[in-house]
Amino acid sequence: MLKFILLIIVGFLWGSQYIFVKVALQENLDPTALTLFRIGIGTIFLVIVCLFMPRGSHDQSTTDRSPWWMFLIIGILEAALPALLIAWGELELDSSLAAILLGTTPLFTIILSCFILRAERSSPGLILAILVGFAGLLVLFGFRMQFDQKIHWISSIAVLLAAASFAASLVLLAKVKGHPPQHVARNLMFWGTIALLPVWLIFGNPSDVTITWISAGSVIYLGILGSSVVFLIYVQLIRIAGATFASLSNYLVPVVGVALGISLGQEHILVTDMIALAIIMGALFAANPECIQRLCKRQGTLKSKE
């Protein structure tokens, strides 16, 4: 039961970030300030967490520990760049559309891991997943063009680049060694903050930052719950139920993002957008059908025991 609760929490926290980004932007907080404050608050929170959480079995003296520059690269790809691109993209895009586009992250992970870096073996199921997933994108944009809906191409590409950046960070994150999870999260957020600071000073407007109670609450939520806490819960979920079960959160994130965008953000979404979302979700299933099959088998085993 605990693993299902954690799975739902992870899906909700990651899926809810899009509506909170939109809320902060609507309060006239520019994307660079929003992203810097979000990642900075998350870093402070994780520093405090690391002070009280034990290191576990990780040896501080091991020579196999990942170097600081690896955390810098992954921190930019996992924290700084995607958060900035999402915030910038949502200046024009609805949060629900951004959530659908970010649902392609696992597909980019497959492309990078199997076909570019050759870190994993490809299979017909993975190739089918990629084709189906990007067919979903064609449905999404094709019908919007057909119905004369305004398409913000640059913003959409920015969010897709954020998905690709997330994917690259996941591939590299698997190579990190010699650090407990909370320290990995802290290091990534710290270097993400360092990378964002000059971006804010150069491209932002530090002399005229508008902070309201609503935008402050959104940034705090994004920094603590939407970035730091969800990572720690996700790691705990992997430990309890395994990586395969934890990957089910990929199905929940865009669904939660769309649901919150419609219900809280009063956003308008086309029926064809929902069809595109279903196609992308189907692509994720094609990429990893074992997780659903194992879940069904476990449920069947539990029912038979009852």
N, C-alpha and C positions, 0 to 999 in steps of 0.2 A: 504493500500500500504506500509506503514511504516513497518509493521510487516514482510512482505515478504523481504524487504530490509535487515532488521536486521537478519532474518533467514539465508539469503544468506551470510551475513558477518560472522555470527557465524560459519556456515559450512565451509566457505573458511579459516578463521583464524585457526580453529582447524584442518582442513584437510591439511593445508599447513605446519604444524610444521614438518612433517616427512621429507620433502625435505630439509628444512633448517637445520635440525639435520644432515642429510647426508652431506650437503655442509660443515658444520663446521667440521665434522669428517674428510672429505677429505682434509681439511686444516691442518691436524695433531693436532687438538685439542682433547685431550683425553676425554673419556666420563665423568669422574668425574669432571674435570675442566669445561667442557661444561655445565653440569647440575648445578653445584654450581653457576657459573656466570649467567646462565639463571634465576634461581630462585632468586638469590641475586638481580639482576637488577629489576626483577619483584617486589620484596619486596620494594626496594627504590621507585619505581614508585608509588606503592600503598600507601606508607607512605605519599608521596606528595599529592596524590589524597585525602586521608583522612583528610589532613590539611585544604582542601578547600571545601570538600563536607559536607553538614549538616548531622547530625546523624538521622534526621527524628523523628519519634515518639517513637523510642526505648528509654526506661528509663535506665539511667546509674545506678540508685540505686536499681534496682530490684534484688531480691535474686535468681531469676530463671535463671540468666545469666550462660552460659556454662563456666566451669572452664578452666584454661590454659592447663591442661594436655589433655583435649579433643581436643584442637586445635593442640597440639603436635602430638597426634596419627593420627588425620585426615590429618595434614600437611605432615606427612611421607607417608601416604597411598595415598594422592591425588596429592601431588606435588613432593616430593623428590624421593620416590621409583619408581613410574612409569617413570618419566623423566630419571632417571638413567638407568633403565632396557631397555627403548626404545633406548637410546643412545648407550648402550653397545650392544644391539641386532643388531642395524644398522651398527655396524662394519662389519658384515657379510651379513646382509640382505639388499635387495633393499628397498628404502623408500616406494614403492608401496605395497610390500608384508607386510611390517610392518603396513601400513594403513589398509589392509584387515584383518590382525590378530586383530588389535585394534577395528575393527568393532564388535567384539564379546562382548564388554564391557556391553551392555544392557542385554545380555544373562546371563553373570555372575551376574549382578545385580538381575535378576529374581531368580537365584539359591540361592543367599545369602539371599535375602529378604523373599522369599516365602518358601523355603525348609530347610534352615539352621537356620536363626534367627526367622522364623515364624512371621515376622513383617507384612506381607500381606498374603491374601488368594490366594491359587493357583487355577488354572482353566485349563480345557483341552487345551485352546488356548495357555497358557503359557508353558505347558508341550510339546505341539507340536512345539512351537517356539524353545525350547531348543534342541529337537531332530533334527529339521531341521537345526538349526544353526551349531551344531556340525557335522551334515552330510556334511555341506559345508566345514568344516575343513578337513574331510576325503577326499572329492573330491579334495581339494587344494593339500594336501600332497600325496594322492594316485596317482594322475595323474603325479605329478612331479617325483615320484619314477618310474612310468611306462615309462616315457620319459627320464629316466636316468638323470634328472636334479639334481644337487647337492643340498641337503637339509641340512641346518645348524640347526640341531635339538635343540641344546642348546640355540642358539640365538632365535629361534622360540618360545621355551618354555618361555624364558625370556620376550618376548613381550606379550605372553599370560598371564604371571604372572602380567605384568603391567596392562593389561586389568582387571584382577581380583582385583588388588589393587585399580584401579579406581572405580570399582564397590563397593568394601567395603567402600571406602570413601564416595560415594554417599549415601549409606544406613545410615552411621553415620552422614553425613552432615544434614540429615533431622531432627536430634535430637538436633541440635545447636539452642539455644534460647537466646534472649536478646541482640543481636548484629545486627547492620545494615549490609547489604551485603558487602559494601566496607571494613568494619572492619573485617568481617569474612575472606574475601580474603586476606587482609593484614596479619592477624594472622596466617593463614595457610601457606602463603609463608614465613613468618618470621621463624616459627618453622621448616619448610622444609629446609630453609637455615642453621639454627643451626644444624640440623641433618646431613646435607651434608658436613659441614666443616671438621669434623674429618675423614670422609670417604675420602675426597680429600687429607688431610694431610697424611693419612696412606697408601692409595692405589694409589693415584695419584702421580704426580711428580711436586710439587710446585716450585722446583728450576729450572725447565726447561719447562716453559709454552710458547708455540709458539702461538702468536696472529698475525694474518694478518688482513688486512682491510675486507676481505671477511668473515673470521670467526667472527670478531668483529660485523660486520653488521648482520650476522645470529643470533648471541647470543642476540643482542639488540632486533632484531625482535621477537625472541622466548620469551624473558623475558617480553617485554612490550606488543606487540600485541598478541603473541601466548599464553600468560599465563594470564596477568592482564586485558588488555582491553577486551578480548573476554569474560572473566568471568563477567565483569560489563555489557557488552552488553547483555549477556545471561540472566542475572537477569532482565534487563530492558525489554527484550523480554517476559519473563514470566509475568511481570506486565501488559504488553500491551495486549498480546494474550493468556496468560494462559500456564500452564505447558504442556498440551497436545500438543498444537501447537508447543511449543518450542522443544518438543521431536523429531520433524521432522528433526532436525539437525543431528540426529543419522544416517539418510539416506544419508546426504550430505557429512559427514566427510570422510568416506573411498573412496567415489567416487572422491572427490577432491584430496585426497592423491594419488590415482592411476593415475589420469589425470596429475597431476603435476610431478609425478615420471617419466611418459612416455614422456611428452612434454619437461620438463626442465632438468630432470636427464638423459634423453636418456636411460632409463631402458628398458630391454626386459621383456615382460610379456606374458605368455602363454594364449591361448584362454580358456583353462580350469581354469586358475586363474580368468578370468572374470566370468565364469560360477559359480565358488565357491563364488565369491563376490555377484552375483545375488541370490544365495541360501541363503547366510547370510542376505542379505537385505530382502528376503522373510520371513526369520525367524523373523526379527524385525517387519514386518507387521503383522505376525501371533500373535506376543506378544501384539501389540497395534493397532488393526485395526480401533479403534474408531477415531484416529487422522486423518487418511486418509478419512474415511467416513464423518466426520464432515467438513473437508476441502472441499470435493466434494459437500456437501449439501450447504455450504456457497457460493461456486462458482455458484451453480445452482440458489440459491436465488438471487444473484446479477444479473445474466443474466436475470432472469424473471422480475426483477424490471426494467431493461433496456428496 
